[in-house]
Amino acid sequence: MQNRLNQAAARIAVALTHRNFRLLWFGALTSSIGTWMQKVAQAWLIVTMTGSASAFYLGLDSFVGELPILLFTLIGGVVADRRDRRHMMLTSQVTQMAVAFILAALVFTESVQIWMILGLSFLSGCAQAFGGPAYQSLIPTLVGKEHLPNAVALNSIQFNLARVIGPIVAGVALATFGMVACFGLNGISFLFVIAAILALRNIHVPPAATENMLDQMKVGLRYVRASPNLRMVTALGFAGAFLGLPLLTFLPVITKDVFHQDVGFYSRLMTCSGAGAVTGALIVAWIGKHRYIGRMLLAFLALFGTAMVAFSLSRTPLLSAGILFLAGALLVMCFALTTSLAQLLAPAELRGRVVSIYMVAFRGGSPLGGLASGWLVTQVGSAPIVLMVNGIALVCVAVFVLIRGHGLKDI
């Protein structure tokens, strides 16, 4: 039994045997904990500042923060195929660190206004639009294709470990020190990932490009358009984010309007979701490179939609927390598999551009979905009803692709 457990652990953590990936993973984990602390504090700050319009402003903040992904990520993907990706990542991390410190200063001086929060979210999104493609396209060069699905899953683990740890620390920091501490600690956390990037060795740098950026962008777009499987993966990434991520966006509203609880309960719900996500990522890491990744993706997507419907109907705190744990696991399993498929289907010379196109769909789906769902909540007056509609739509999408998307389900 002990031998089997050791083998399973080694299989789950195989990508961490690569030095550069290990450094980046631990640095990103520390930074992600800080980021989730800020997410909790910022969401609660918006709720307390905007009152009855909080659902709309939460959706608007999500939209403004992710809008640069729609505007600039394709350019970021081209640059990632032309430049040293470490430089892009460093610029991105330094910019996000500055945003965190500025927000801490605004809250400390009691001069923060909602437009300032939205503006800083936009600036942080701009940094991510260039840093994201560089980071995603760098990972395969650190671990190789054989360990790529495991590396993607481990990235999900570190991100979702932060979703567990971050809200817990945020809850303590909010209750003890206030919002300034959450924003300030997030700024400090970026120093760890910056140090990890500077410590990377023997990193592949793309060869100097002879084409101009516009021509390179067109090549990437044509490649994705000519690949039915990449088109389908990109569409599923968009649908999952557009319909599924409002579940997390509206947790503050659910906490306040449905359960009539405070930020402590909200942070516990976030922790349950994050714990489920870690569990889901561990499962994907253990599975590794499976013969039928596409078929598993569609099954998990349908189950996630079902979990959303169940959460929207529940009025029992303990049951809702359990459903949220399951939904968190299924959500990260879906996104880990779509990301793995996008990177596995991309040729090395086009990886930055292909990944950037996928990221536009995936990351762009989140703000558009948050904005659309937030507006819909203001029309129907109920966040649970909107979440139920989104969940049913996700099930329909998964079943349709399972029946009609013959190429993807056989990957």
N, C-alpha and C positions, 0 to 999 in steps of 0.2 A: 504493500500500500504506500509506504513512504517513498519507494522508488518511483512509483507511478506519479505521485504528487510532485516529486522533483522533476520528472520528465515534462509534466504539464507546465510547471513554472518556467522551465527552460524554453519550452515551445512558445509560451506567451511573451517572454522577454527576449527573444532571439535577436531582435533588431538593436537592443541595447548593448550587444557585444561589439558594435561598431563605435569607436571612440567619439568621432565627431557627432554622430547622432545622439549618443549618450549625453554629451555636454549640452547640446542644443535642447534636448528633452528636459533636463533638470532646470536649465535657465528659463525655458518657456513655462514650466510648471510654476515657478515662483512668480513670474510676471502675470500668469493667468489668474493666480490666487488674488493678486492685487486688483486685476481687472474686474473680477467678479465681486469683490468688495465694493468697487465703484459702481458697478451695475445695480447692486442692491440699494446703495445709498442714493444714487441718482434717480432711480425709479421712485423711491419713497419721497425724495425731495420734490419731484414733479407732482406726485399725488397730493402732498401737503400744500403745494403752491397753487394748484389749479382746481381743487375741489371737485365739483360735479362734472367738469369737463376733463377729468383726469384720463379717462379712457382714450379720448381723442388725442390729448397731448402725449400720452405714452406711445400711441401709434405714430404720431408725428415725429417724436424724438427718434424712434426706431427708423422711420423713413429717412429723416435728415442724416442720421448717422451712416446709413447704408447707401444713400444716393450716390456718393462718390464711386462706389463699387460699379454702379451702372455707367457712370461717366468716364472713369479713368482706368478701370482694370484692364481693358484690352490694350491700352497703351502700356500699362505696367507689364503685361505679358510679353509684349514685343521687346521692351527694355530688358526684361529678365533673360531673353535669348541673345542679347547683345552685350551685356555688361556683367561685371562681377556682382553676383547676387548678394554677397555679404554687404557691399556698400549700400545697396538698396534697403536691406533689412536694417542696417544701423540707422540710416536716415529715418526710416519709419518708426523705430523704437524711440529715438530721441524726440521726435515730434509728439508721439503719444505721451511720453513722460512730461513734456512741457505742458500739454493740455491738462493732465492730472494736477500738476502744481498750480496752474492758473485757476482751475475750478476750486481747489482748496483755499486759495487766497480770496476768491470772490465770496465764498461762503463764510470764511473767517471774518471778513470785513463787513458782512451783512449787506453786500451790494449786489448779490446775484439776482438776476431776472431771467425769466423763461427764455427770452431770445438769446441770452448769453449761453445758456445750457445747450440750446439748439445749435448755435454757431460753433461751439467747441466740439459738439458731436460730429458736425460736418467736417471740421478740421481733422479730427481723429480718423474719420472715415477716409479722407484723402490719403493719409499716411498708410492706412491698411490697403488701399487700392494698389499701391506700388509694392509694399512689403509682402502682401499675401502671395502674389504670383511668384515672387523671388523665393519665398520660403517653401512653397509647395513644389516648385520645380527643382529646388536644391535637394530635397529629401531623397529622390531616387538615386542621385549621385553619391549619397552617403551610405546607402544600404544595398543597392542593387535591386533588380526586379524580383528576385526570388523572395526577398524579405520585405518587399514594398507593402503588401497588404498588412503585414504585421506592424510595420512602422506607422502606417496610417492609423491602425487601430490603437497603437500606443500613444500617438498624438491625441486621439480621442480620449484615451484614459487620462493623460495629463490635463487636458482641457476640462474634463468632467470631474476629476479629482478636485480641481480648483473650484468647480461648481459646488462641491460638497464643503470644502474647507472655507472658501471665500465667504459664503453667506453666514456660516457659523461665526467666523472672525468678525464679519461686518456687524452681525447682531450684537456681539459683545462690544465692539468699538462704538457703535451707535449709542448703545445704552450707557456706556461708561465715559466716552470722550466726545461723542458727537460726530457729525458728518465730515468735519474737517479731517479727522483722523483717517477715515476711509479713503478720501481722495489723496491725502498726503502719503499714506502707506502704499497706495497704488503707484504713485510717482517713484517712490524709492524702489519698488519691486522691479521696475524696468532696468535698473542697474545690473541685475543678475543676468538677464538675457543679453544685454549689451556685452557684458564680460564674456559670456559663452560664445558669442559671435566672433569676438576678437581672438578667442583661443582656438578657433578652428584651423586645422592644418591640411595641406595638400588638397585644396578644394578645386574642383573643375571649374574653369572660367570659360564661358562660350567664346568661340573664335570671333575675331573681328568681322562684323557684317559688311558685305559689299552692297546690299540692297538698302533702299531707304525704308524708313519705318512704316510708311503707308503700304508699300508693296509687301513687306513682311506680314503686316496685319492681314492683308487680303489672302496671302497664302494660307495662314492659319484658319481663316474663316472658310475658305474653299475646302480645306481638308475636313473640317468638322461637317460641313454641309454634305460632302460626298460620302460620309460614313454614317449609315443608318443607326448603328449601335451607339456611336457618340452622340448623335442627335437625340436618341431616346434617353440616354443617361443624363444629358443636359436638361431635357424636358422634365424628367423625374426629379432631378435636383431642384428645379424651380418649383414644381408642384408641391414637393415635400416642405420646402421653406415657406411658400406662399400660404399654404393651408395649415401646416403643422405648427410653425413657430409662434403664431398668436396664442397658443396654449401657454407659453412662458411669458409672453408680453403682457397678458392680461391677468397674471397671477395677483398683482397688487389689487386690481379691481375685484377679483373673486374674493380675495381676503377681506376686503373692506365691505363690499356690498352683499355678498352671499353668506359668508361666515361671521361677519361683524367682529373681526379680530384685528390685532395690531401688527406692527412690523415683525414682532417675534414669531408670530404664526406664519407670516409671509416667508421669513428666512427659513423656517422649518420645512415649508413646502418646497422651497428652492433646494434645500438640502436633500429631501427625498428624491426630487427629480435628478439631482446630480449623482446621488448614490446609485440610482437605477441606470444612469448613463454610464457610470464606471463599470457596472456589471455587464451592460451590453457591450461595451468596448472590450472588456476581458474576453467575452465570448467570441467576438470577431477576431481578436488577436489569437485565440486558441485555434479557431477554424483555419486561419491563414489563407493560403491560395487554394480555394476549393474549385471543384469542377463546375459547379452550378451556382456561381455567385449571383448571376442575374435572377434566377428563379428564387433564391433566398431573399434577395432584395424586395421582390414584389410581394412575397408572403409577409415579410416584416412590415412593409408599407401598409398592407391591408389590416394587419393586426394593430398597428399604431392608430389608424383611423378609428378602429373599433374602440380602442382605449380612450380616445378623445371623446367619443360619444358617451361612454360610461362615466368619464369624469364630469361631463356637463350635466349628467342626470343626478349625480351623487350630492347629497346634502349632509352626509356624515363625515366629519373631519378625518377620522381614522381611515375610513374606506377611501376617501379622496386622496389621502396621502399614499395609500397602497397602490391605487390606480396610477397616481402620478409617478411612482417608482417604476411601474411597468412601462408606462408611456415614455419615461426618460430612457429606459433601456432600449426600447424599440426605435425611438427617434435616432439615437446615436448609431445603432446598428444600420439603419437605413442610410444615414449620411456617410458613415465609414465605408460602406460598400459602394455607394455612388462615387465617392472620391477615389477609391481604389480602382474602380473600373475606368474612370476618366484618365487616370495616370497610366494604367496598364495598356490602354488602347492608344495612347499618344506616343509617336516616335520621339526619340531623344532630341532630335534637332528642332522639333516643333513643340516640345513639352510646355515651355513657358506660355506660348500662345494658346495651345489647346486647354491648358489648365485655367488660363485667364478667362476663356470663353465659358468654361464650366462655372467658374467663380462668379461671373456676371449673372448667370442664371440662378445659381444657388444663393449667393449673397444678395442679389437683387430681389429675389423672391421674398426675402424676409421683410424689407421695408415696405414693399408694395402690398404684401399681405397684411402687415401691421396697420398700414394706413387704410386699406380697404375694410378690414375687419373692424378697426376702430370707428370708422364712419358708420358701418353697419350697426355697431352697438348703439351709437347715438340715435339711429333710426328706430330700431326695435326695442331699445331700452333694456337689453339683457345680454351680457357677455356669454353666459352658458348656452343660450340658443345659437349664437354665432359659432361657438366652438362645436356644437353638435352638427351644424350644417357643414362646417369645414371637415369634420371627421367622416361624415357620410360621403362627401366628395372625394376624399382620399381613398376610401375603400373602392369607389367606382373607378377611379383612375387605375388603381393596382389591378383590379379584376379585368378591366379593358385591355391593359397592356399584356397581362398574362394570357389572355385569349388571342389577341391580335399581334402582339410583338414577338413573333417567332424567333427572330435573331437574338434579342436580348436575353430571353429566358433560357437559351441554350448555351450562353457563355459560361 
